[in-house]
Amino acid sequence: MSVSAMDIYRLLPKTNCAKCGEASCMAFATKLSEKEMDLELCTQLTPDEFDTLEDLLAPAVREVIIGKGDKTVTIGGDEVLYRYELSYYNPTAVVIDVSDDLPDNEFEERVKTIENAEFERTGEILTLDAIAVRNKSGDAAKFAAAAEKVKDAKYPLVLCSFDPAAMKSALEIVGDQNPLIYGATENNIEEMAELALQYECPLTLFVPGDLEKMKQLSHTLRAKGLKDIVLDPGTFTGEGIGDTLDNFVMIRRLAVEERDDDFRFPILGIPALLRLNSDEDDVTKGIKEATIAATLMNKYADMIILNGSEIWELIPVLTLRQGLYTDPRKPQAVDPGLYEFGEVDENSPVLLTTNFSLTYYTVEGDLKSGKANCYVLVLETEGRAVDVSVAGGQFNGKAVADLIKDTGIEDKVKTRKLIIPGLGASVSGEIEDDTGWEVAVGPRDSSAVPDYLTKME
């Protein structure tokens, strides 16, 4: 379970020295509980007190960093089973694989596709997180050559081979970049553990469908001094997907509820196996792969490896991830104020919307695609949508009147006509009374706004 500020405060010096930058130890404890400050800022702790607090603050699932410098991704760090209990802090890392047996031009093109895959949603650029180099050839020299090709790639690396000799050849090229080693099995655990220790890299433990064996081997790795471990209990993409989910859930419960040290590590899922083991057409495989990725992401996967790189497959996966890792306690909002679209002048229409980010960016997209020329007043509604802010009282006449005054829109246009969203119709009269502007009730759906504006001309 998550640690409360009071749990932390009891172990702090309670001197209120303010050397941490906070006015009191209680304020510092609150920031620690919200992961907004580092324990190192408290200079009054003895080494033993520091260790006790550090252990208390450690998340149920260990954070594992892959990569170095400006090419890193952090996975794990979860403290709870359900998002309403506490935010999920490190989004699921989405990784695309590339095979070492591809011709040079195809290999290079695939890497570029991975690096350039991105799209914008609600003001956030959604991208991939890492590149997985797969030793499909089974040849150590080809695997090393592939590692050389991605040495300067944009993203951190996952090296995929069960052959310790091949893994060593690749680590000799990129071992200093802290790649994730995939992976250790019951048959190669000694050799892979030695490589992980030698190159100080995180190591994946692959034990398909046997959590008792996974616990045993995880304990073996920890006894050797390995701390950065990733668990792969197997991704059974066919009828066994239910067993996969059961294993993912059980591992996370053992970590969060039981604090079982052998399972307190990030979980890796590999939806790519569906494509690699299926003879179906690419579209069908892509749909199924994205579906499995979404399913595993919903059930505690901290990293997923995909094979498909088409943007139509990635969009639903990355969009779901964005939603899952948006803090439900903090409404997503844009800055209130005045925004211009297209070419505006003193005769341009003036629209009103709220500062809920999804509302604003939907309106923005519809206005841009419809080539509309207008001003948009964005009202501070604490990140609430139109209907919610009407019900909650944030969407009201006085607030709109203040917004008109603060933005100086009356100095920019001759018109005194304001177009409000259809969902705000119930407060149109109030807005007219408080602003002195004529209010027109526009469409309920912003996609209809460009045509609405055209008919007004």
N, C-alpha and C positions, 0 to 999 in steps of 0.2 A: 504494500500500500504506500501511497505518497506520504512524505514527511511533512508535518505541519511546521509553521513558523515557531510555535511554542515548543515543539520537540527540539528544535535547533537552539532556541533561546536558552533553554535550561542548561545547555552545555557551553554557552559562551561566557566570557569573563564577567559580563554585566557591569563593566566600568564606564560605559558610555563615553569612551575617550574620543570618539569621532575620527580616529585616524584612518578608518576605512572609507571615510567620505560620507557616512550616514550620521545623523544626529544622535542615534541611540543604538544599543545592541539589538533591541526589538525590531527597529527599522532594518538593520542589517540582516537579521534572521528572516524577515519577510522577503527581502530581496534574494536571499539564498534559496528560500523555498520556491521562489518563482524563477530560479536559474538566471537571475539578472545581475548577479555579482559572484566573484570568486572568493573562496574561503581564504586564499592566500592574503587577502587584504586585511585580515585580522592579525595584527602583530602581537597581540597580547596572549595568544595561545601557547601553551607548552607543547613540545613535540607529541606527548601522549594525548593531550587534549585535541590537537590537530588531527592525529590519526583516528581518534574516536569519531570526531565530526566528519572526517572524510569518508569513513566507512558508512556512517549514517546517511550521508548525502549521496553516496554512490547509487546510481539507478539500479533497478532490479535486473535490467539487461545491460551488459557492458557496452559502452560505446567503442566501436572499432573504426579507426581511421585508415583509409586506403589512399595511397598516393602521398605526395609531398609538395611543399611549397604552395603555389597557386593552383596545383592540380590535385585536389583532395576531395574526398567525399566521406562523410561520417555516417555510419549506420548504427542501429541499436539505440540504446539510451532510454528505452521505454520504462516507465515506472508503474503503469496501470494497465488493466485489461480493456477498459472502456474509455472512450474519448471524453465523455462527460465528466469523468473523475478528474482529469488533468490533461493538458494539451499533449499531443504527440509532437516531439521536438525535431526529430530527424526523419525527413520524408524517405519513403522507400526508394532506394537507388535503382534506377532503370538502366540496364546494361544491354548492349547489343553485341552479339558475337561475330567474329570474323575468323574464317578457317585458314590455317597456314598452308593449305594446298592450292589456294587460288592463284591464278596467273597474276603477275605483278600489277598489270593494269587494272584487273578486277579487284584485287586487294586494295589498291590505292583508292579506287573509286568508292568502294564500300566504306572505307575509313572516312573519306570526305563526306559521304552521305550521313554517317553517324555524327560527325562533327557539326554538320550544317543543319541537322534536324532541330527545328525550333518553331514555335508559334506563340502568338500573344493572346492571352485571355485575361480579362478584367485587369489590364494594366501590368500583368506579370508575364515575363518571357519564360516559357516552359521549355526545358531542354532535357537531354539525356545526361547521364552521370559518369559512365565509364565504358571502356571497350574490353570485351573478353576475347582473348586470342586462344583459339581452340586448336589443339594438336591433332587435327583430323588425320594428317598424313601418317602419324605414328613415328615420324622421323625426327630425331633430336636436332639435326642440322637445319631442317626446314623450320622447326619451331623457333630455333634461335634466330634464324633469318627473319621470321615474322616479327619477333620481338624487336629486332633492330629497326624494322620498318615503322613500328608504332612508338619508337622511343621518344620521338618529339611530338607525339599526338597531343591533341587538346585536352584529353581526359586521362584520369588514372586508369590503371590496367588490372585486369584479372587474367591470370595465366592458368589455362585449363589443360591439365594432362595428369594422368595417373602414373606416368613413367618418371621415376625420380631422376633418371639420367637426362631425359628431355627437359624436365623442369630445371635442373641445374644449368643446362646449356642456356636456357632463356634468362635465368636469374643472373648469369654472368654478364648479360647485356643490360638488363633493366632492374636488377636486384636493389640498386641504390634508390629506386623510385618508390619503394614500399608497395609493390603490387600485392594483390590478394592471391595467395597460392591455392589452386584448386586441383587436386585435393588429396587429402589423406584418407585412406581406407584401412580396413583391418589388415590388408595384405602389404601395405607400403608405409604404415604409420611411423615406423622407426626412421626411415630414410627421409620422409617428408618433414617430420618434426625436426630432424637435424638441419635440413635446409632452412626451415622457418627460423630456427634459432641462429643459424649462421648469418643469414641475411636480414634478420630482425624484421621479418614480414609477417602479416597476419595469415592464418592458415584455415582453410575450410575442412571440416570433418564430414565426410560423406558416408552415412550409414543408412541405406534405404530400408524403411519399414520396420526397424528394430530399435526401439527407444532404450531397451535395457542394454543392448550392445553399445548404443551411442553413449549412454551414461558411463559405461566402463571405459570406452576409448577416450571420452572427454576427460575423465579423471586421469587417464594415463598421460594425456597431453599437458594437463595442468601440473601434474607431478614432475614433468620435465622442465617446468618453468615457463611454459607458453601461456600468455595472458590474452592475446588477441586471437580469438577463435570464432569462426562462423560455422553454424550448424546447417547441414543439408540432410534432412531425413528422407529425401527422395521425393520427386514430383511425378506422381502416377497420373498421366494426362487422360487416360481412357476411363473405364468404369471404376478405376481405383482412385479417382479424384476425391471421393469421400474419405478414403483412408488417409490421403495426403492432408486434407483439412483437419482430420482428427489428430494427426501427429503434430501439425503446426500449433493447434490449440493446446494440446497437452504440454508441449514444450514451453509455451508461453505461460501457462498456468503454473507449471513447476517452477518457473523463474520468478514470477510475480507473487504468487500466493504461498509457495513452499520455500522460496529462496534457496532452491537446490543449486548449489554452486556449479554442478556439472552441466546445467542447462541455462545458465544466466548469460547467454550469448545471442547475437543476432541470428536470424533464420534466413536462409537462402532458398528461393524457389526457382525452378528452371522451366518456364512454359515453352522455351525453345525446343524442348524434347518432342512436343507435339508435331512441329514442322519436320524435325529430323527423322521421326519415326512414322510418318504418314505419307500415303500415296495420293491424297486428295489434291484438288486443284488449289492454287495459291490463295485465291480469295477465301475459300472455305477454311483453309488452314490459318489464314490471317485472322479471320473472325474468331475461330476457336482459340487461337493463341492469345488474343487480346482478352477474351472472356476468362480464360484460366488465369491470366495475369491479374485481372481485376479481382477475381475470386480470392487469389492468394494474398493480394494486397489488403483486402478486407479482413483477412484472418492472419495478420501478424507477420507477413513476409517483410523483412527489412531490406532485402535486395532481390531483384528478379532479373534473370537473363533471358532476353528474347532473341529470336532469329530474324523475325520480320522487321524491316526498317522502313516500310511504306508509311507515309505521314497519316494516311487514313486509319491505319492500325494503331499508330502511336497516340493520336489525338485523344481517343477515349481513355486510354491508360493514363496519360499525363494529366488529363482533366480530372479524372477520378482522384488521382494522387493529390492534386491541388485542393480538392474539396476535403479530403480526409485530413490533410495536414493544415487546414485553416482553423485557427483557434475559435471554437464555437462560442466562447465567452466574450470575444472581441469582434463586434461587427466590422466588416471590411468597408472602408469608406475612402472617398476621394476628397480633396480639398473643396470646400464650398467656395462659391464665387461666380465670376462671369467668364464664360467660354465662347469663343467665336468659331463658327464653321463656315467654310467657303469664303466668298467675298461679301463682306458686310458693309452697310452704310447706314445713314440716318433713317432710311425707310425699311430696314430689315426687321422681320418679325422677331419677337422675343418669346422664348419657350421657358418653361419651368420644369425642373425635375428634382429628385433628391440626391443626396451624396452617397447612397448605397452603391458600392462599386459595381455590382453586377447590373443594377439599373442603369447607372451612368454609362458604362462601357457598351451596354446593349443599345442605348440611345445614340451614343457616339457612332457605333458601327452602322446603324440604320441611316443616320444623317449623312455620313460619309458615302455610303454606298448609293444613297439617293441623290447625291450631289446637291444637298440642301444648303442654302445661304441663310444663316440665321444666328442670333445670339441665344445662348442657353444660360439661364440662371440656375445655379446648383445650390439647393437649400440644405443647410445643416440640419440633418434629422438623426444624428448620432448613428449613421450607417444603417438606417432603416429604409425599406422600400416604401413606395407611395402609399399603398393600402395600409401597411402597418403603421406608418407615421401619421396617417390621417386618424386611425383608431387611437394611437397613442398621444395625439395632440401636438406632435412636433411640426406637422404640416398645417400651419394656421396663418391667419391673416397678418398678425403682428410680426411673425417671423419673416414672412414674405416682404412686408413693408420695410423692415430693417435691412433685408438683403438688397432691395432696390436702392435704398439710401447708401448703404455701404459700398456697393459696386459702382455707383455713379452712372448707372445705365440710362438715367433720364437725361444725361448730358450727351449721350451717344446717339439716341434715336428721337425722332419727332413723334412717333406713335406712342400712345399710352394704352396699348392693347397687349394683354398677357395671355398666352396660350398655356393652359395647365393640362396635366395628364387626365385622361378620362376617369381614372380611379380616384381623382381628387375632386370630382364634381360636387360632392356634398359640402365642400367648404368654399365653393366659388363665390357665393354671396359675401361671406366673411372676408375673403381676400379683396373683393371689390371695395367693400366698406373701409377696410383698413389702409388700402394702398391708393385709392382714388383712381385706379386703372380699370379699364374695361376688361373683363375676364371672359375668354372663350374656352369652352371645354373641348379639348382635342381628343384624338383617338385613345383608346385604352391600350393599344399595342403600338409601340414606337415605329414598327415597320411601316405603318400607314401614314406616318407624319410627313414624309416628303411629298406624297400625293396630296395630302391635306393642305400643305403650304402652297403647292402649285395651284390648287383650286381657289385659294384665297387671293391670288395675284389678280 
